[in-house]
Amino acid sequence: MSLTVYIDLTAPVVDGNPGVSIRSAKTLADDGWNATTLELYSHSGTHMDAPIHFGCGETTLDQIPLSRFLSKAWLVDIPNVQPKQLLEVGHLGQTAGKIARGDSLILRTGWAQYAGNAEIFRHGLPRIGEELAEWIVAKGINLVGVEPPSVADVDNLPEVTRIHEILLGGDVIIVEGLSGLEKIHHETFTFGAFPLRIQGGDGCPCRAFAKLPVNEVNLAYGEVLASLPQWTNEDLTGAIREARRSANIVIAVLDDDPTGNQTVHGVSVYTRWDKDALVTEMREGPGLFFLLTNTRAMVEEDAVELTRSTGELLQTAAKEAGCRLLTISRGDSTLRGHYPAEVLALGEGLGIPEAPHVIAPAFQNGGRLTLNGVHFVHEGEELVPAGATPFAQDETFGFSSSNLPDWIAEKTGSRVPGETIQLIDIQTIRKGDPVDLSSTANHIILDAAADRDLQGPALAFLKAIAEGRDFLFRTAADFVHVVAGIEPKPLLEAADLTFPDGKGGLFVVGSHVPKTTRQLQVLMSHPSVVPLEIDVEVLLSESGEAYLEECRATLNESIESGHCVVAYTSRKLKTGRDKQESLRLSLRVSDFLVELVAGLERAPGFLVSKGGITSCELARKALDVGRASVLGQALPGVPVWSLGEGSRYPGLPFVVFPGNVGDDQALLTLANKLL
C-alpha cells in the first residue's frame, strides 16, 4: 500500500482581507457555544470561478459535477516572472506534450509570495495570454489553477473578460489564489479543490490541496507527519524488555563511530576489549553494550578484518556467558559506511553468514525517516531524500539512491534480487498488525517515522531469536534503544556536563559536513568563546610539527586563563585523488587534533567533540579511554560519556556531538548551557 501525503494549497481566510468579514455571532459565555457570522466575497482568497461569473454560460457552481473537483494535475514552473508578464504556450515546455484530455494544469509563478502586497499581487499579476487560453481549451483541460487572484489583468476589463470567456466558455474550471505550490516537487499529482454547494453560485472560496505519494522527491515535513496514520497498538517498551530478559538476549552493538549511543543511558562503551571483559559484561551488565570499532574511519579491508574478528570474539564470549546474542552493526542514519562489507564480515565472524540483513536507518532526533522504503533527511521545512543530501556526496561513502531496495542494489553491485527484499511498511506497523517474519527474504527494511514504529518489529525479532532464528542488524541509533527496551531520560543539566577538577572549556570541531559548518558559524557569535582555527593546509605541510606546538601553546594558555576555546579545522575540505587517499588525509587531520588535545596540561572544565571520527580518536588516543559509561544526552541525539577508570581524566563528562545532528543553533544552545 502506497503512503500518501496531503499539502494544503489554500490561502487562509482572514478577517479584513478584501471581501472578508468574520465577526462573533454567539459566544460560549453568553450562549453556550461559539459561532461566527461570515461574509465572503465569492471570489476572495483561493476560489473557484463558474461559467456564469462572466456570462459564458448558464452553469453555476452547484451544477459542476463533483468528479471534476478531483483530478490528475500537471505542475508547470514558470520562474522569474515579471509583473504583468504574458504567459504563453511556450512557457509550458515539454509538459505541453504530456498533458492528456481531462487532466488539470497548475501554473507555478511564485506570485503567492506577494499576497501581502495588493499593489503587486492584484495589479501587477502575470496573466494568461489568449494563445495559451485557447490552447488549454483545445487540449480539453479540466481545470487551470494559478497563484494570482485572477487569470487575467483585472485592471483591463476587455482582457479579463476575453480570457474568462475563452476558458469558462470552453468548459475549463478556473481556480485562482493558490498558495503553497513551492512545497510540491512532483511534476504530476492529484489536485483537489472543493467549493461550497452554493445554489446559483458564480464562484466561491474553496479548499485546494495536493495529494502526493511518498517517493524520491522533497516533501513538506509537517504535511508528511500529519498524513501518517495514528498508532492503534499500545506502547510495547515493557513487553520488549520482558521478551529480552526472559530469553536472556544480550545486545552487542558494533559502532562504526562513537555517536551510536546517542539514544541510550546507563550502558557501557568500550574502546578496547577482550574476551574476559565481554563475558563479564554479558553476565553482569544491563544486557546492552557498545564496542567502538570506529570502522568508518578505516579503509574497507581493515574494517572487515576488525569486524570479523570482533564477531568471532563475541560468539565465543556469548557461549561462555550462556546467553543468546543479538548483534547490531550500528551505522550512520544518513547511510554512510562500509555496507555490506561490514555486515557480511560480522556474519562470518558470528558463524551466521546466511542470516538476513535487517536495515533500519531511521533516527527520530536527527530527523531521519524511512517511509515506503525511501529514506529521508529532515532539512529546514522539508524531508529531502537521503541521496539528494550533502551526506550522499561523501568522498568515501557516497551514494545516489534513497529508495532502500535501490540503495541495497547500489551497494551490493545488484547482487540482491528485488524479490528477496521485504519491506515492513509504516501502515502495517501503525495498524498494530503482527509483523510477519515468515518470508525467506534475505533483506528486511523497516519503515519508521518515530521510535514507536520500531517497537512491533523489535518485539517480533526478539521472539524469533528466542526461537533460534538469526538476523544481522544494520541500524541507526533508534533501533538500539527500542530493541533494548530502554525508557527515555530527560536531557542532562549543566552540572552533569562539567568537570569540577577542570578549568576553562573546550570545543573540538573536526566534522566538515555543511550542517557542522553552519553550527560553528553560529557558535562563534557567543561572546565568551575564543576561536582557535587549525589551518589544514599548514598542518599537512612540512611545517606541521612546529604548527602543532604553536597551537598547543595557544590552547593551554587560553584554558589556564579560564576561557572557552573552540578549536576547529579550516572549513575547506582537503580531498585526495581517490576515496582511500581522501580517508588518509582526514586521518592525518584527526591525528593533529588528537596530538593537540593530548598536549593539554590540565583538564578542561568541559569537553565537547564535534564529529564521529574526531570524537573516537580523542577518546581512545588523547584521553586514553578504554571504557566509559553513557550518562545520557546533552541535547537530543547528543550523547555524553563519563570517562572510566584508567582514562586520563576519570569522571570527565565527554560530550560526543555527531556531525550531522542538530539545527543551526545546536552548538550555541549547548554553549549557553555550559557557559
C-alpha positions in Angstrom: 0.0 0.0 0.0 1.4 3.4 -1.1 1.8 6.1 1.6 0.4 9.4 0.5 0.7 13.0 1.9 -1.6 16.0 1.6 -0.3 19.5 1.0 -2.7 22.4 1.6 -2.7 24.9 -1.3 -5.2 27.2 0.2 -4.6 30.8 1.3 -6.0 31.3 4.8 -9.3 33.2 5.1 -8.5 36.2 7.3 -10.9 38.8 8.7 -10.2 42.1 7.0 -9.0 40.6 3.7 -10.8 42.1 0.7 -14.4 40.9 0.8 -13.9 39.0 4.1 -15.6 39.9 7.4 -15.6 37.5 10.3 -17.5 38.6 13.4 -18.8 36.8 16.5 -22.4 35.7 16.5 -22.5 33.5 19.6 -20.1 33.1 22.5 -19.5 30.3 24.9 -20.0 32.6 27.9 -23.3 34.1 26.8 -24.9 31.4 24.6 -23.2 28.1 25.5 -21.3 27.8 22.2 -19.1 29.8 19.9 -20.2 30.7 16.4 -19.3 33.4 13.9 -21.0 35.2 11.0 -19.0 35.0 7.8 -19.3 37.5 4.9 -17.3 36.2 2.0 -17.0 37.9 -1.4 -17.5 34.9 -3.8 -14.0 35.4 -5.4 -12.0 36.1 -2.3 -8.8 34.2 -1.3 -8.3 30.8 -3.0 -11.5 30.5 -5.0 -13.2 28.8 -8.0 -15.0 30.5 -10.9 -18.2 29.2 -12.5 -19.1 29.9 -16.2 -21.9 32.3 -15.1 -19.2 34.5 -13.5 -18.6 36.2 -16.9 -21.8 35.2 -18.6 -20.1 32.5 -20.6 -22.9 30.1 -20.0 -25.7 29.3 -17.5 -23.7 26.7 -15.5 -23.5 27.7 -11.8 -21.1 26.3 -9.2 -23.5 23.8 -7.8 -24.1 22.3 -11.3 -20.5 21.3 -11.8 -20.1 17.6 -11.2 -18.1 16.7 -8.0 -15.9 14.4 -10.0 -14.3 17.3 -11.7 -13.0 18.8 -8.5 -10.5 15.9 -8.1 -8.2 15.2 -11.0 -4.7 14.4 -12.2 -2.7 17.7 -12.4 0.5 18.8 -14.1 2.6 21.4 -12.3 4.5 23.8 -14.6 7.2 26.0 -13.2 7.5 29.5 -14.8 10.4 31.1 -12.9 11.5 34.7 -12.9 8.1 36.0 -13.8 7.9 39.8 -14.2 4.9 42.0 -13.3 2.1 41.9 -15.9 4.1 39.3 -17.9 2.0 37.4 -20.5 2.1 33.6 -20.1 2.2 31.7 -23.3 2.2 28.1 -24.6 6.0 28.2 -24.8 6.2 28.6 -21.1 4.8 25.0 -20.6 7.9 23.5 -22.1 7.9 19.7 -22.5 4.8 19.4 -20.2 2.7 20.6 -23.1 3.2 17.3 -24.9 2.4 15.2 -21.8 -1.0 16.6 -20.7 -3.9 14.4 -21.7 -7.6 15.4 -22.1 -9.2 15.6 -18.7 -6.0 16.5 -16.9 -5.6 19.7 -14.9 -2.9 22.3 -15.3 -1.3 24.2 -12.3 0.9 27.2 -13.1 3.6 28.0 -10.5 5.0 31.5 -10.9 5.9 32.2 -7.3 3.3 35.0 -7.3 1.8 33.9 -3.9 4.8 35.5 -2.2 3.3 38.9 -3.0 -0.1 38.1 -1.4 0.6 40.7 1.4 1.2 43.5 -1.2 -2.0 44.3 -3.0 -0.4 46.7 -5.4 1.8 44.0 -6.9 -0.3 40.9 -6.1 -3.5 42.2 -7.7 -2.4 45.0 -10.0 0.8 43.6 -11.3 -0.1 39.9 -11.8 1.2 37.8 -14.6 -1.7 36.8 -16.9 -2.7 34.0 -19.2 -2.5 35.1 -22.8 -5.2 34.5 -25.4 -3.0 32.0 -27.2 -2.5 29.9 -24.0 -6.2 30.1 -23.1 -7.2 28.8 -26.5 -4.6 26.0 -26.3 -6.0 25.0 -22.8 -9.5 24.7 -24.2 -8.4 22.9 -27.4 -6.4 20.4 -25.2 -9.5 19.5 -23.2 -8.0 20.5 -19.9 -10.3 20.0 -16.9 -9.1 22.8 -14.6 -6.5 25.5 -14.6 -5.0 26.8 -11.3 -3.0 29.9 -10.7 -1.4 31.8 -7.8 -2.5 35.3 -8.6 -6.1 36.4 -7.7 -7.1 36.2 -11.4 -6.0 34.5 -14.6 -6.0 37.9 -16.4 -5.4 41.6 -15.8 -8.2 42.8 -13.5 -7.4 46.4 -14.5 -8.2 45.7 -18.1 -11.9 44.8 -18.4 -11.8 43.7 -22.1 -8.8 41.5 -21.5 -10.0 39.9 -18.2 -13.4 39.3 -19.9 -11.9 37.8 -23.0 -9.7 35.3 -21.1 -12.5 34.2 -18.8 -14.8 33.9 -21.8 -12.4 31.6 -23.6 -11.7 29.4 -20.5 -15.1 29.3 -18.9 -16.9 29.1 -22.2 -14.6 26.2 -23.1 -15.7 24.3 -20.0 -12.5 24.8 -18.1 -12.8 25.3 -14.4 -10.7 28.2 -13.0 -9.1 28.2 -9.6 -7.3 31.4 -8.5 -5.3 32.5 -5.5 -3.4 29.2 -4.9 -0.8 29.2 -2.1 1.9 26.7 -1.1 2.8 25.4 -4.5 6.5 25.8 -3.6 6.1 22.7 -1.4 5.4 20.4 -4.3 8.3 18.7 -6.0 6.3 16.4 -8.3 5.6 17.0 -11.9 2.2 15.3 -11.5 -0.1 14.8 -8.5 -3.7 14.6 -7.6 -5.2 18.0 -7.3 -8.4 18.7 -5.3 -10.4 21.9 -5.0 -13.9 21.8 -3.3 -16.2 24.8 -3.0 -19.4 25.1 -1.0 -22.5 23.9 -2.8 -24.0 27.4 -3.3 -27.2 27.4 -5.3 -26.7 29.6 -8.4 -23.2 30.4 -7.3 -20.9 32.3 -9.7 -17.9 31.4 -7.5 -16.8 30.5 -4.0 -13.7 30.2 -1.8 -12.5 26.6 -1.9 -10.2 24.3 -0.1 -7.4 23.3 -2.5 -4.8 20.6 -1.9 -2.3 18.3 -3.5 -2.3 14.5 -2.8 1.2 13.1 -3.3 2.8 9.7 -3.0 5.9 9.3 -0.8 8.8 8.7 -3.2 12.2 10.2 -4.1 11.3 13.9 -4.0 11.4 16.5 -1.4 8.3 16.6 0.8 7.0 19.2 3.3 7.9 17.8 6.7 4.8 18.9 8.6 2.4 17.6 5.9 4.1 14.2 5.9 3.8 13.8 9.7 0.2 15.0 9.6 -0.6 12.5 6.9 0.7 9.4 8.7 -1.8 7.1 10.3 -2.0 7.0 14.1 -1.0 4.0 16.1 -3.7 1.6 17.2 -1.5 -0.6 19.4 -0.2 0.2 22.9 3.4 1.1 23.8 5.4 -2.1 23.8 8.5 -1.0 25.8 7.7 -3.2 28.7 6.9 -6.2 26.5 10.2 -5.7 24.7 12.2 -5.6 27.9 10.5 -8.7 29.2 11.0 -10.6 26.0 14.7 -9.8 26.0 15.2 -10.7 29.6 13.2 -13.9 29.6 15.2 -15.2 26.6 18.5 -14.0 28.1 19.3 -12.0 25.0 22.3 -9.7 25.2 22.6 -6.9 22.7 26.1 -6.1 21.4 26.5 -3.0 19.2 29.5 -2.7 17.0 29.5 1.1 16.5 31.3 2.4 13.4 31.8 5.7 15.1 31.2 6.9 18.7 27.9 8.5 18.2 25.6 5.5 18.1 24.9 5.6 21.8 23.0 8.8 21.3 19.7 7.4 22.4 20.7 5.3 25.5 21.8 5.8 29.1 23.3 3.6 31.8 25.3 1.4 29.4 29.0 0.9 28.7 31.0 1.9 25.7 34.3 0.0 25.2 37.1 1.4 23.0 39.3 -1.7 24.0 38.0 -5.2 24.8 39.0 -8.8 25.3 37.1 -12.0 25.8 37.1 -11.8 29.6 35.7 -8.2 29.6 33.0 -9.3 27.2 32.0 -12.3 29.3 31.8 -10.2 32.4 29.7 -7.6 30.6 27.3 -10.2 29.2 26.9 -11.8 32.7 26.7 -8.7 34.8 25.8 -5.8 32.6 22.3 -4.4 31.7 22.0 -6.5 28.6 23.3 -3.9 26.1 26.8 -2.6 25.5 28.7 -0.8 22.7 32.0 -1.8 21.1 33.5 1.3 19.5 35.1 -0.1 16.3 35.3 3.3 14.6 35.4 1.4 11.2 34.0 4.4 9.3 37.5 5.9 9.8 39.2 2.8 8.3 39.8 1.5 4.8 37.4 -1.3 4.0 39.9 -4.1 4.3 40.8 -3.1 7.9 37.2 -2.5 8.8 36.3 -6.0 7.5 39.1 -7.7 9.4 38.3 -5.9 12.7 34.6 -6.7 12.3 35.1 -10.3 11.5 37.5 -10.9 14.5 35.1 -9.0 16.8 32.3 -11.2 15.7 34.3 -14.3 16.5 35.2 -13.0 19.9 31.6 -12.1 20.7 30.4 -15.5 19.7 33.0 -17.2 21.9 32.1 -14.9 24.8 28.4 -15.5 24.4 28.8 -19.2 24.6 30.9 -18.9 27.8 28.4 -16.4 29.3 25.5 -18.7 28.4 23.4 -16.0 26.6 21.8 -15.5 23.3 23.3 -12.8 21.2 21.6 -10.0 19.2 24.3 -8.2 17.3 23.9 -4.8 15.7 26.2 -3.1 13.2 25.4 0.4 14.1 25.7 2.6 11.0 25.1 6.2 10.0 21.5 7.4 9.8 22.4 9.1 6.6 23.5 5.8 5.0 27.3 6.3 5.0 29.7 3.5 6.0 31.1 0.1 4.9 27.9 -1.6 3.8 27.5 -4.5 3.0 31.2 -5.4 3.7 31.0 -4.9 7.5 27.7 -6.8 7.9 28.9 -9.7 5.8 32.1 -9.8 7.8 30.1 -9.8 11.1 28.0 -12.7 9.8 31.1 -14.7 9.1 32.6 -13.9 12.5 29.4 -14.9 14.3 29.1 -18.0 12.2 25.8 -16.9 10.7 26.8 -15.8 7.2 23.4 -16.5 5.6 21.4 -14.6 8.2 19.0 -11.9 6.7 20.1 -8.3 6.9 17.7 -6.0 8.8 18.1 -2.4 7.5 16.7 0.3 9.9 18.4 3.7 9.4 15.6 5.8 11.0 16.7 8.2 13.7 13.9 10.4 15.0 16.0 13.0 16.9 18.2 13.5 13.8 15.1 13.9 11.5 15.8 10.7 9.5 12.6 8.9 8.4 12.0 5.9 6.3 8.7 5.8 4.5 7.6 3.3 1.9 11.2 2.1 1.9 12.5 5.6 1.0 15.0 7.2 3.4 14.6 10.9 4.1 16.6 13.6 6.0 14.8 16.5 7.6 16.3 19.7 6.4 14.7 23.0 7.1 11.0 22.6 6.4 11.4 19.7 4.1 12.1 16.0 4.1 14.9 15.5 1.5 15.7 12.1 0.0 18.9 10.9 1.6 20.5 10.5 -1.8 20.0 14.2 -2.6 21.7 15.5 0.6 25.3 16.5 1.1 25.8 13.3 3.1 25.4 11.3 -0.1 28.3 13.2 -1.7 30.7 11.9 0.9 34.1 11.4 -0.7 34.5 7.9 0.8 30.9 6.6 1.3 28.9 8.4 -1.4 25.7 7.0 -2.9 22.8 8.1 -5.1 19.8 6.0 -4.2 17.3 7.0 -1.4 14.9 4.1 -2.1 16.5 1.4 0.2 16.0 -1.5 -2.2 17.8 0.5 -4.8 20.4 1.5 -2.3 21.0 -2.1 -1.4 21.4 -2.9 -5.1 23.8 0.0 -5.5 25.9 -1.1 -2.5 25.9 -4.8 -3.4 26.5 -4.4 -7.2 22.9 -5.6 -7.9 23.6 -9.0 -6.3 20.4 -8.8 -4.2 17.3 -9.5 -6.3 14.4 -7.2 -5.5 12.0 -10.1 -4.8 14.2 -11.2 -1.9 13.8 -7.8 -0.1 10.9 -7.4 2.4 9.5 -4.1 3.4 7.7 -3.8 6.8 5.8 -0.6 6.0 4.5 2.0 8.3 0.9 1.4 7.6 1.2 -2.2 8.8 3.2 -1.1 11.8 0.8 1.6 13.0 -2.2 -0.6 12.5 -0.7 -3.0 15.0 -0.8 -6.0 12.7 1.6 -8.8 13.7 5.0 -8.4 12.0 5.4 -11.3 9.6 8.9 -12.7 9.6 7.9 -16.0 7.9 9.2 -14.9 4.5 12.5 -16.1 3.1 13.7 -12.5 2.5 17.4 -12.0 2.8 17.0 -8.3 3.4 14.3 -6.7 5.6 13.7 -3.0 5.5 11.9 -1.2 8.4 9.8 1.9 7.8 9.8 4.3 10.8 9.0 8.0 11.4 9.2 7.7 15.2 10.8 5.4 17.8 7.4 3.7 18.4 7.3 2.5 14.8 10.2 0.2 15.6 8.6 -1.5 18.6 6.5 -4.0 16.8 9.3 -5.2 14.6 11.8 -5.3 17.5 9.4 -7.5 19.6 9.0 -9.8 16.6 12.7 -10.1 16.1 13.3 -10.8 19.8 10.7 -13.6 19.8 12.2 -15.1 16.6 15.7 -15.0 18.1 14.4 -16.7 21.2 13.1 -19.5 18.9 16.6 -19.9 17.4 16.5 -17.7 14.3 19.4 -15.5 13.3 19.5 -11.9 12.0 22.2 -9.4 11.2 21.1 -5.8 12.0 22.4 -2.7 10.3 20.6 0.1 12.0 20.9 3.7 13.3 20.7 4.6 17.0 16.9 4.4 17.4 16.6 0.7 16.9 19.2 0.1 19.5 17.3 1.6 22.4 14.0 0.3 21.2 15.1 -3.3 21.0 16.8 -3.0 24.4 13.5 -1.6 25.9 15.3 1.5 27.3 13.0 4.2 28.6 13.8 7.8 27.6 15.6 10.1 30.1 15.4 13.9 30.4 18.3 15.9 28.9 21.3 16.3 31.2 21.7 19.6 33.0 24.8 21.8 33.0 26.0 20.3 36.3 26.1 16.9 34.6 28.3 18.2 31.8 31.0 20.0 33.7 34.1 18.7 35.5 34.9 20.4 38.9 38.6 19.5 38.6 39.0 21.3 35.3 39.3 24.8 34.1 38.0 26.7 31.1 36.3 24.7 28.5 37.0 23.2 25.1 35.0 22.5 21.9 36.9 20.5 19.3 35.3 20.6 15.8 36.6 18.3 13.2 33.4 17.4 11.2 33.2 19.1 7.7 29.6 18.4 6.8 27.7 21.6 5.9 25.5 21.3 9.0 28.5 21.4 11.3 29.9 24.4 9.5 26.7 26.3 9.9 26.6 25.4 13.6 30.2 26.5 14.0 29.5 29.9 12.5 26.6 30.5 14.9 28.6 29.3 17.9 31.3 31.8 17.1 28.8 34.6 17.9 28.9 33.7 21.6 30.9 36.5 23.4 32.7 34.1 25.7 34.3 31.8 23.1 37.9 32.1 22.0 38.5 30.8 18.4 41.5 28.6 17.5 41.4 27.8 13.8 43.5 24.9 12.7 44.7 25.6 9.1 44.6 22.2 7.4 46.9 23.3 4.6 49.6 24.2 7.2 49.2 21.0 9.3 49.6 18.9 6.2 52.7 20.7 5.2 56.3 20.2 6.2 56.0 22.7 9.0 53.1 20.7 10.6 55.1 19.8 13.7 56.1 23.4 14.5 52.5 24.4 13.8 51.3 21.8 16.3 53.5 23.2 19.1 52.2 26.7 18.3 48.6 25.6 18.6 49.2 23.7 21.8 50.8 26.7 23.4 47.8 28.9 22.5 45.3 26.3 23.7 47.0 25.8 27.1 47.3 29.5 27.7 43.6 30.0 27.0 42.5 27.1 29.1 44.6 28.1 32.0 43.1 31.6 31.8 39.6 30.0 32.2 38.5 30.7 28.6 36.2 28.6 26.4 38.3 27.6 23.4 36.7 26.5 20.1 39.4 24.6 18.2 38.2 23.9 14.7 39.7 22.8 11.4 39.6 25.3 8.5 36.4 24.7 6.6 37.8 23.9 3.1 37.7 20.2 2.8 41.0 18.6 1.7 40.4 15.7 -0.7 42.7 13.2 -2.4 42.9 11.6 -5.8 40.6 8.7 -4.7 38.5 7.6 -1.7 41.4 5.9 0.0 43.6 9.0 -0.2 40.8 11.2 1.0 40.3 9.0 4.0 44.0 9.0 4.8 44.1 12.8 4.6 41.2 13.0 7.0 43.0 10.7 9.4 46.1 13.0 9.3 43.8 15.9 10.3 42.3 13.8 13.0 45.8 12.8 14.3 46.7 16.5 14.6 43.6 17.2 16.8 44.5 14.1 18.9 48.0 15.5 19.5 46.6 18.9 20.2 44.3 17.6 23.0 46.9 15.1 24.2 49.1 18.2 24.9 46.6 19.7 27.4 48.4 20.5 30.6 45.3 20.3 32.7 41.7 19.0 32.4 39.2 21.4 30.8 36.0 22.2 32.8 34.1 20.6 29.9 34.9 18.9 26.7 32.7 18.8 23.6 33.9 16.9 20.5 32.1 17.6 17.2 32.3 14.8 14.6 32.4 11.0 14.9 35.9 10.3 13.8 37.2 13.2 15.8 35.4 12.0 19.0 36.6 8.5 18.7 40.2 9.4 18.2 40.2 11.9 21.0 38.6 9.4 23.4 40.9 6.5 22.5 44.2 8.2 22.0 44.2 11.7 23.6 42.1 10.7 26.6 43.2 7.1 26.9 39.6 5.8 27.4 39.2 2.0 27.5 35.7 2.1 28.9 33.1 4.8 29.5 29.6 5.0 30.8 26.8 6.7 28.8 25.2 9.3 31.2 22.5 10.4 28.7 22.1 13.2 26.2 23.2 16.9 26.4 20.8 17.7 23.5 18.5 15.3 21.6 20.8 12.8 19.8 24.0 14.1 21.5 25.4 11.5 23.9 27.6 12.3 27.0 30.1 9.8 28.4 31.6 9.7 31.8 35.2 8.6 31.3 36.1 5.4 33.1 38.9 4.4 35.5 42.3 4.2 33.8 41.5 7.1 31.4 43.4 10.4 31.6 40.7 12.2 33.4 38.4 9.7 35.2 34.9 11.0 35.6 35.2 13.8 33.0 31.9 14.2 31.1 32.8 13.9 27.4 30.1 15.3 25.0 30.2 13.3 21.8 28.4 15.6 19.3 27.6 13.9 15.9 28.5 16.0 12.9 25.1 15.5 11.3 22.8 16.2 14.3 21.0 19.3 15.4 19.8 22.6 13.9 22.0 25.5 13.1 21.7 26.8 16.7 22.7 23.5 18.3 26.3 24.2 19.3 25.3 27.7 20.5 22.5 26.1 22.6 25.0 23.8 24.2 27.4 26.6 24.8 24.7 28.6 26.5 24.0 25.6 28.8 27.7 25.3 29.7 28.8 28.9 30.0 
